[in-house]
Amino acid sequence: MAETPAPATVGMAMEDVDTPALLVDLDAFERNLKRMADAIEGSAARLRPHSKTHKCPVVALRQMAYGAVGACCQKVGEAEAMVYGGVPDVLVSNQIVGAPKLARLAALARQAKVGVCADDAGNVSDLDAAAENAGVVLDVLVEIDVGAERCGVAPGTPALELAQTIDKAGNLSFGGLQAYHGRSQHIRAYDERRRAAENAIALTKDTVALLAEHGLECDIVGGAGTGTYQFEATSGVYNELQAGSYVFMDVDYGENENEGGGAFADFENSLFVYATVMSRVTDERAMLDAGLKALSIDSGMPRLWETPGVDFVGASDEHGKLAIGDAAASGNRNLRVGDKVQLVPGHVDPTVNLYDWYVGIRNGHVESLWPITARGLLR
Protein backbone atom coordinates (compact mmCIF):
# COMPACT_ATOMS: atom_id res chain seq x y z
CA MET A 1 0.00 0.00 0.00
CA ALA A 2 1.38 3.41 -0.96
CA GLU A 3 2.17 5.77 1.88
CA THR A 4 -0.59 8.29 2.46
CA PRO A 5 0.72 11.79 1.72
CA ALA A 6 0.84 14.21 4.63
CA PRO A 7 -1.85 16.92 4.65
CA ALA A 8 0.75 19.66 5.12
CA THR A 9 4.36 20.64 4.69
CA VAL A 10 6.70 22.07 7.29
CA GLY A 11 6.55 25.86 7.33
CA MET A 12 3.05 26.03 5.88
CA ALA A 13 0.55 28.36 7.53
CA MET A 14 -2.00 26.47 9.62
CA GLU A 15 -4.90 27.77 7.53
CA ASP A 16 -3.39 26.10 4.46
CA VAL A 17 -3.37 22.59 5.98
CA ASP A 18 -5.58 20.24 3.98
CA THR A 19 -8.52 18.71 5.83
CA PRO A 20 -9.54 16.60 7.61
CA ALA A 21 -6.25 16.62 9.51
CA LEU A 22 -5.05 15.86 13.01
CA LEU A 23 -3.42 18.91 14.57
CA VAL A 24 -1.21 18.96 17.66
CA ASP A 25 -0.78 22.26 19.48
CA LEU A 26 2.87 21.70 20.33
CA ASP A 27 2.99 24.25 23.15
CA ALA A 28 0.00 22.69 24.93
CA PHE A 29 1.35 19.19 24.24
CA GLU A 30 4.69 20.04 25.84
CA ARG A 31 2.98 21.66 28.83
CA ASN A 32 1.04 18.44 29.36
CA LEU A 33 4.24 16.41 29.34
CA LYS A 34 5.77 18.69 31.95
CA ARG A 35 2.65 18.77 34.11
CA MET A 36 2.55 15.00 34.39
CA ALA A 37 6.28 14.83 35.15
CA ASP A 38 5.91 17.52 37.81
CA ALA A 39 2.78 15.89 39.28
CA ILE A 40 4.50 12.59 40.05
CA GLU A 41 7.93 13.97 40.93
CA GLY A 42 8.90 12.82 44.40
CA SER A 43 6.42 9.94 44.42
CA ALA A 44 7.38 6.27 44.32
CA ALA A 45 5.70 5.91 40.92
CA ARG A 46 7.33 6.12 37.53
CA LEU A 47 5.48 6.81 34.31
CA ARG A 48 4.96 4.23 31.57
CA PRO A 49 2.41 6.04 29.37
CA HIS A 50 0.07 4.17 27.10
CA SER A 51 0.86 4.27 23.40
CA LYS A 52 -2.66 3.15 22.45
CA THR A 53 -3.57 6.83 22.76
CA HIS A 54 -1.02 8.23 20.31
CA LYS A 55 0.33 5.18 18.37
CA CYS A 56 3.46 7.15 17.53
CA PRO A 57 7.07 6.43 18.58
CA VAL A 58 7.90 10.14 18.26
CA VAL A 59 5.41 10.91 21.01
CA ALA A 60 6.66 8.02 23.15
CA LEU A 61 10.23 9.28 22.90
CA ARG A 62 9.08 12.80 23.84
CA GLN A 63 7.42 11.28 26.91
CA MET A 64 10.65 9.48 27.78
CA ALA A 65 12.53 12.77 27.49
CA TYR A 66 10.30 13.96 30.34
CA GLY A 67 11.11 10.93 32.49
CA ALA A 68 8.91 8.08 31.28
CA VAL A 69 10.58 4.65 31.57
CA GLY A 70 9.08 3.21 28.38
CA ALA A 71 5.68 2.62 26.85
CA CYS A 72 2.58 0.51 27.34
CA CYS A 73 0.97 -1.15 24.35
CA GLN A 74 -2.19 -3.17 23.84
CA LYS A 75 -1.21 -5.10 20.71
CA VAL A 76 1.95 -6.81 19.47
CA GLY A 77 1.82 -4.55 16.41
CA GLU A 78 1.89 -1.47 18.63
CA ALA A 79 4.85 -2.90 20.54
CA GLU A 80 6.69 -3.57 17.28
CA ALA A 81 6.02 -0.03 16.07
CA MET A 82 7.37 1.41 19.33
CA VAL A 83 10.49 -0.75 19.37
CA TYR A 84 11.24 -0.21 15.68
CA GLY A 85 10.82 3.51 16.36
CA GLY A 86 13.46 3.49 19.09
CA VAL A 87 11.54 2.80 22.31
CA PRO A 88 13.72 0.37 24.32
CA ASP A 89 11.24 -0.85 26.94
CA VAL A 90 7.63 -1.89 26.24
CA LEU A 91 4.95 -3.58 28.28
CA VAL A 92 2.05 -5.17 26.44
CA SER A 93 -0.51 -4.50 29.16
CA ASN A 94 -2.89 -7.05 27.69
CA GLN A 95 -3.25 -10.77 27.03
CA ILE A 96 -1.67 -12.03 23.80
CA VAL A 97 -3.19 -15.25 22.49
CA GLY A 98 -2.40 -17.29 19.36
CA ALA A 99 0.82 -18.79 18.03
CA PRO A 100 1.59 -16.16 15.35
CA LYS A 101 1.30 -13.26 17.76
CA LEU A 102 3.22 -15.05 20.50
CA ALA A 103 6.07 -15.78 18.09
CA ARG A 104 6.26 -12.11 17.11
CA LEU A 105 6.19 -11.01 20.74
CA ALA A 106 8.99 -13.38 21.69
CA ALA A 107 11.08 -12.33 18.70
CA LEU A 108 10.67 -8.69 19.71
CA ALA A 109 12.26 -9.50 23.06
CA ARG A 110 15.54 -10.03 21.20
CA GLN A 111 15.54 -6.30 20.37
CA ALA A 112 14.15 -4.62 23.49
CA LYS A 113 12.93 -5.22 27.00
CA VAL A 114 9.45 -6.72 26.57
CA GLY A 115 6.78 -7.59 29.09
CA VAL A 116 3.28 -9.00 28.73
CA CYS A 117 0.27 -9.77 30.92
CA ALA A 118 -1.53 -13.04 31.57
CA ASP A 119 -4.62 -14.23 33.41
CA ASP A 120 -4.71 -17.88 32.28
CA ALA A 121 -2.41 -20.79 33.04
CA GLY A 122 -2.75 -22.20 29.52
CA ASN A 123 -1.67 -18.89 28.05
CA VAL A 124 1.32 -18.91 30.41
CA SER A 125 2.33 -22.30 29.01
CA ASP A 126 2.05 -20.94 25.47
CA LEU A 127 4.14 -17.89 26.38
CA ASP A 128 6.80 -20.17 27.84
CA ALA A 129 6.94 -22.25 24.66
CA ALA A 130 7.18 -19.15 22.44
CA ALA A 131 9.98 -17.72 24.58
CA GLU A 132 11.86 -21.03 24.44
CA ASN A 133 11.57 -21.16 20.66
CA ALA A 134 12.91 -17.60 20.39
CA GLY A 135 15.70 -18.16 22.91
CA VAL A 136 14.54 -15.36 25.19
CA VAL A 137 13.11 -14.84 28.66
CA LEU A 138 9.82 -12.94 28.74
CA ASP A 139 8.66 -10.87 31.69
CA VAL A 140 5.07 -11.82 32.49
CA LEU A 141 2.77 -9.88 34.81
CA VAL A 142 -0.34 -11.32 36.40
CA GLU A 143 -3.35 -9.18 35.59
CA ILE A 144 -5.86 -8.91 38.42
CA ASP A 145 -9.41 -7.63 38.19
CA VAL A 146 -9.68 -4.67 40.55
CA GLY A 147 -13.12 -3.55 39.40
CA ALA A 148 -13.00 -3.16 35.64
CA GLU A 149 -14.72 -6.52 35.08
CA ARG A 150 -12.76 -7.04 31.90
CA CYS A 151 -9.62 -9.17 32.05
CA GLY A 152 -7.74 -10.41 35.09
CA VAL A 153 -7.89 -13.15 37.69
CA ALA A 154 -9.30 -12.36 41.10
CA PRO A 155 -6.91 -10.66 43.54
CA GLY A 156 -5.45 -12.79 46.30
CA THR A 157 -5.01 -16.53 46.02
CA PRO A 158 -5.88 -16.88 42.30
CA ALA A 159 -3.24 -14.25 41.50
CA LEU A 160 -0.71 -16.02 43.71
CA GLU A 161 -1.31 -19.37 42.02
CA LEU A 162 -0.84 -17.90 38.54
CA ALA A 163 2.28 -16.00 39.65
CA GLN A 164 3.73 -19.27 40.95
CA THR A 165 3.00 -20.91 37.60
CA ILE A 166 4.88 -18.13 35.82
CA ASP A 167 7.76 -18.32 38.30
CA LYS A 168 8.17 -22.07 37.67
CA ALA A 169 8.28 -21.68 33.88
CA GLY A 170 11.74 -22.10 32.44
CA ASN A 171 11.60 -19.23 29.95
CA LEU A 172 9.49 -16.70 31.83
CA SER A 173 10.19 -14.27 34.63
CA PHE A 174 7.47 -13.14 37.02
CA GLY A 175 7.33 -9.40 36.49
CA GLY A 176 4.64 -8.23 38.89
CA LEU A 177 1.00 -7.18 38.76
CA GLN A 178 -1.16 -5.40 36.21
CA ALA A 179 -3.99 -3.75 38.17
CA TYR A 180 -5.74 -1.27 35.90
CA HIS A 181 -9.26 -0.10 36.70
CA GLY A 182 -10.45 1.18 33.33
CA ARG A 183 -14.03 1.85 34.41
CA SER A 184 -12.91 4.27 37.12
CA GLN A 185 -11.23 6.65 34.68
CA HIS A 186 -14.50 8.22 33.57
CA ILE A 187 -16.48 8.30 36.80
CA ARG A 188 -17.50 11.94 36.81
CA ALA A 189 -17.77 12.77 40.52
CA TYR A 190 -14.35 13.21 42.14
CA ASP A 191 -15.18 11.48 45.43
CA GLU A 192 -16.77 8.50 43.67
CA ARG A 193 -13.79 8.19 41.34
CA ARG A 194 -11.41 8.39 44.29
CA ARG A 195 -13.31 5.64 46.17
CA ALA A 196 -13.13 3.36 43.13
CA ALA A 197 -9.39 3.95 42.87
CA GLU A 198 -8.88 3.40 46.58
CA ASN A 199 -10.72 0.09 46.44
CA ALA A 200 -8.46 -1.02 43.58
CA ILE A 201 -5.41 0.12 45.53
CA ALA A 202 -6.49 -1.91 48.59
CA LEU A 203 -7.04 -5.09 46.54
CA THR A 204 -3.67 -4.61 44.87
CA LYS A 205 -1.87 -3.93 48.14
CA ASP A 206 -3.21 -7.11 49.71
CA THR A 207 -2.17 -9.14 46.68
CA VAL A 208 1.34 -7.67 46.65
CA ALA A 209 1.67 -8.57 50.34
CA LEU A 210 0.44 -12.14 49.73
CA LEU A 211 2.93 -12.61 46.90
CA ALA A 212 5.76 -11.30 49.08
CA GLU A 213 4.83 -13.79 51.82
CA HIS A 214 5.49 -16.52 49.27
CA GLY A 215 8.78 -15.08 48.05
CA LEU A 216 7.46 -13.36 44.92
CA GLU A 217 8.44 -9.71 44.59
CA CYS A 218 6.75 -7.40 42.11
CA ASP A 219 9.15 -5.39 39.99
CA ILE A 220 6.12 -3.70 38.42
CA VAL A 221 2.81 -2.87 40.03
CA GLY A 222 1.15 -1.08 37.16
CA GLY A 223 -2.13 0.58 36.36
CA ALA A 224 -3.74 4.02 36.65
CA GLY A 225 -4.96 6.28 33.92
CA THR A 226 -5.48 9.95 33.27
CA GLY A 227 -8.59 9.99 35.45
CA THR A 228 -7.04 8.45 38.57
CA TYR A 229 -3.27 8.85 38.24
CA GLN A 230 -3.01 11.10 41.30
CA PHE A 231 -4.47 8.41 43.57
CA GLU A 232 -2.19 5.60 42.42
CA ALA A 233 0.86 7.89 42.39
CA THR A 234 0.48 8.60 46.12
CA SER A 235 -0.70 5.11 47.09
CA GLY A 236 2.66 3.64 48.00
CA VAL A 237 1.49 0.51 46.17
CA TYR A 238 1.68 1.30 42.46
CA ASN A 239 5.12 1.99 41.04
CA GLU A 240 4.14 2.42 37.37
CA LEU A 241 1.43 4.68 36.00
CA GLN A 242 -0.06 3.92 32.59
CA ALA A 243 -1.90 7.17 31.83
CA GLY A 244 -2.15 7.88 28.11
CA SER A 245 -4.79 10.47 27.26
CA TYR A 246 -3.13 13.21 29.35
CA VAL A 247 -0.94 14.17 26.39
CA PHE A 248 -3.92 15.16 24.21
CA MET A 249 -7.15 15.10 26.28
CA ASP A 250 -10.65 14.95 24.82
CA VAL A 251 -14.26 15.95 25.47
CA ASP A 252 -14.97 12.87 27.57
CA TYR A 253 -12.16 13.44 30.06
CA GLY A 254 -13.19 17.08 30.23
CA GLU A 255 -16.50 15.95 31.74
CA ASN A 256 -14.74 14.61 34.86
CA GLU A 257 -14.80 16.67 38.03
CA ASN A 258 -11.81 17.50 40.15
CA GLU A 259 -11.69 17.92 43.90
CA GLY A 260 -14.22 20.47 45.06
CA GLY A 261 -16.44 19.95 42.03
CA GLY A 262 -14.45 21.97 39.53
CA ALA A 263 -13.76 20.77 36.02
CA PHE A 264 -10.86 18.34 35.53
CA ALA A 265 -8.17 20.74 34.33
CA ASP A 266 -4.90 19.00 35.15
CA PHE A 267 -4.08 18.88 31.43
CA GLU A 268 -4.97 20.88 28.31
CA ASN A 269 -6.58 20.00 25.03
CA SER A 270 -3.66 19.74 22.62
CA LEU A 271 -5.17 17.58 19.85
CA PHE A 272 -7.72 18.77 17.31
CA VAL A 273 -9.37 17.52 14.15
CA TYR A 274 -9.10 20.30 11.58
CA ALA A 275 -12.11 20.46 9.27
CA THR A 276 -13.51 22.65 6.51
CA VAL A 277 -17.02 24.01 6.02
CA MET A 278 -18.13 22.31 2.81
CA SER A 279 -21.77 23.43 2.69
CA ARG A 280 -23.79 26.30 4.15
CA VAL A 281 -27.27 26.35 2.66
CA THR A 282 -29.22 27.65 5.68
CA ASP A 283 -28.51 30.11 8.46
CA GLU A 284 -28.92 27.41 11.09
CA ARG A 285 -26.84 24.63 9.55
CA ALA A 286 -23.34 24.10 8.17
CA MET A 287 -21.67 20.88 7.06
CA LEU A 288 -18.04 19.90 7.60
CA ASP A 289 -15.85 17.53 5.61
CA ALA A 290 -15.23 15.48 8.78
CA GLY A 291 -17.71 12.77 9.71
CA LEU A 292 -17.53 9.24 11.08
CA LYS A 293 -14.41 8.43 9.06
CA ALA A 294 -12.60 11.38 10.64
CA LEU A 295 -13.95 11.32 14.20
CA SER A 296 -14.92 8.73 16.77
CA ILE A 297 -18.21 9.52 18.46
CA ASP A 298 -18.44 6.45 20.72
CA SER A 299 -18.03 8.72 23.77
CA GLY A 300 -20.08 11.58 22.39
CA MET A 301 -19.79 14.31 19.81
CA PRO A 302 -16.72 16.47 19.35
CA ARG A 303 -16.79 20.10 20.42
CA LEU A 304 -15.76 23.12 18.43
CA TRP A 305 -12.73 24.89 19.80
CA GLU A 306 -13.11 28.60 20.50
CA THR A 307 -16.22 28.82 18.35
CA PRO A 308 -19.06 29.77 20.70
CA GLY A 309 -22.65 29.24 19.68
CA VAL A 310 -21.86 26.45 17.23
CA ASP A 311 -22.42 22.78 18.10
CA PHE A 312 -21.42 19.59 16.33
CA VAL A 313 -24.71 17.71 16.40
CA GLY A 314 -24.41 14.77 14.00
CA ALA A 315 -22.16 12.76 11.74
CA SER A 316 -22.51 10.50 8.73
CA ASP A 317 -19.68 8.82 6.85
CA GLU A 318 -18.13 11.94 5.34
CA HIS A 319 -20.17 14.79 6.83
CA GLY A 320 -20.22 16.54 10.17
CA LYS A 321 -23.31 18.60 10.95
CA LEU A 322 -23.07 21.93 12.76
CA ALA A 323 -26.01 23.67 14.41
CA ILE A 324 -25.48 27.42 14.49
CA GLY A 325 -27.18 29.41 17.21
CA ASP A 326 -28.44 32.96 17.40
CA ALA A 327 -26.13 35.44 15.68
CA ALA A 328 -26.06 37.77 18.67
CA ALA A 329 -25.05 34.93 20.98
CA SER A 330 -22.55 33.20 18.76
CA GLY A 331 -20.98 35.71 16.44
CA ASN A 332 -20.43 32.78 14.10
CA ARG A 333 -23.42 33.05 11.84
CA ASN A 334 -20.97 34.22 9.18
CA LEU A 335 -19.25 30.82 8.82
CA ARG A 336 -18.77 30.38 5.09
CA VAL A 337 -17.89 27.59 2.70
CA GLY A 338 -14.11 27.15 2.88
CA ASP A 339 -13.76 28.32 6.49
CA LYS A 340 -11.87 25.95 8.79
CA VAL A 341 -12.57 24.96 12.38
CA GLN A 342 -10.87 22.92 15.08
CA LEU A 343 -12.73 20.09 16.80
CA VAL A 344 -11.87 18.55 20.17
CA PRO A 345 -12.47 14.79 19.74
CA GLY A 346 -15.05 13.11 21.93
CA HIS A 347 -12.69 10.15 22.42
CA VAL A 348 -9.08 10.64 21.49
CA ASP A 349 -7.77 7.06 21.08
CA PRO A 350 -10.06 5.80 18.30
CA THR A 351 -9.95 9.21 16.60
CA VAL A 352 -6.16 9.07 16.37
CA ASN A 353 -6.45 5.58 14.86
CA LEU A 354 -8.19 7.10 11.81
CA TYR A 355 -5.15 9.15 10.75
CA ASP A 356 -1.68 8.60 9.32
CA TRP A 357 -0.07 11.89 10.36
CA TYR A 358 0.10 14.40 13.18
CA VAL A 359 0.54 17.98 12.03
CA GLY A 360 2.46 19.83 14.74
CA ILE A 361 1.48 23.49 14.98
CA ARG A 362 3.36 26.32 16.70
CA ASN A 363 2.77 30.03 16.29
CA GLY A 364 0.26 29.43 13.53
CA HIS A 365 2.58 27.40 11.31
CA VAL A 366 3.43 23.76 10.71
CA GLU A 367 6.56 22.89 12.67
CA SER A 368 6.58 19.10 12.37
CA LEU A 369 4.94 16.08 10.79
CA TRP A 370 4.89 12.86 12.80
CA PRO A 371 3.79 9.55 11.25
CA ILE A 372 1.27 7.55 13.26
CA THR A 373 3.07 4.32 12.55
CA ALA A 374 0.93 2.06 14.78
CA ARG A 375 -2.31 3.28 13.22
CA GLY A 376 -4.65 0.39 12.43
CA LEU A 377 -2.43 -2.29 13.97
CA LEU A 378 -5.03 -4.61 15.45
CA ARG A 379 -2.89 -7.72 15.90
Phi, psi and omega in degrees: 000132180293145179295134179289127181295146178292150181278006184203171172232151180299134181096344180295146172293144182304321183293347179266357179295133179289153184234159354292147180216157179256111182261141172242120171285103189295326178295313179294319178303313182291326175295322177297318177301315181291322181297318178294315179301316180293323184295326183257000178299133180089350176273172178276000186259139172255165184255128171232082188292154186275125180278352177295340176288309190256332177056034187218118179300330178300316179295317180301319179290326173297319178297320179293328176296338177260017170110354179296148184269350182166210183222150166267151176221159175254339184231154176300320179301321176296317179298318178298316180299319179294313182294315179296337178270003173108003179277122190271353188215112182231144173241120173277100188275052188200167175273135178245120187232138178112135186304315182299316181291322179294323177296318178295318180298314180295320178297325180295332180290351172283342187250343184202170173284124186230131173235163181209163180251156178214151173221021185212131183295325177295321177295323177299317178299319179293321176298319180298316180295318179296319179295320178298315180298326182272351181071036181230170170245124180262136170281129181234127177259145172275124174271131176245148179272109181253019175134350182284337182055048180236265174255170174112137172285167178294146173299164177088224187303315178302323178292319178300313183298320179289322177299320178295324176297316177298315184297331181278344182291140186287339186238016179236155175234128178293121187257345180134210185238140168255117187223068184260129178254086184296323184295332184287342187296332186243021169289122190291310185289131184302311184295322179292321178294318178298317180298320178297318179294319181293325176295317177297319179299317181296316178298320180292317180301315180297322180290319176301317180295319179297317178299317181297323178300334181254020173079018181248110180266144181261109174294322178238130164238100193245154177164209179076155176214186183300329182282339186230007190306325185293331180286313179293325182298327182259009187284334188075004181249307180283138175240359172223131179253135188247027179301141180234314188292343184304333183291331186241318185067167180202180182298317186298312178296330178294344178278346178293153175258149173259179181304135182087359176093356178286165180294145177294110187228027179296329183226162185257156167290121178236357182240134183219144168269123180267128186221158183244139172291119183252349179204140177211082186260349175225164178293331187267351187224140169224153180241137178257162177273020180233110178238220185295334179276359179239348186214138171268131180243021181296333179251018180115171183286154172291168176237143177286141182267122176053041178224075186296148177082002179237129182238140171277115190244352181189157181216139166241189189310308187240009185232138170245130186260127177253135171257125186252124185280193181301137184301320182294326181280325189260323186069010184241018179290351181265013174304130184239162174303130181100342176293151181241145180227159175253137180242132172277121183298147173294319180222117191288317189301304181290339175291313178304322184293355178268356189237157178258343187220143161264138174252107182279125184245134171215132180054039173079008181227159179283119179260329185206158175230120182245125178286138178267079194288340179264009179301131175075006181276100186263353184241000000 
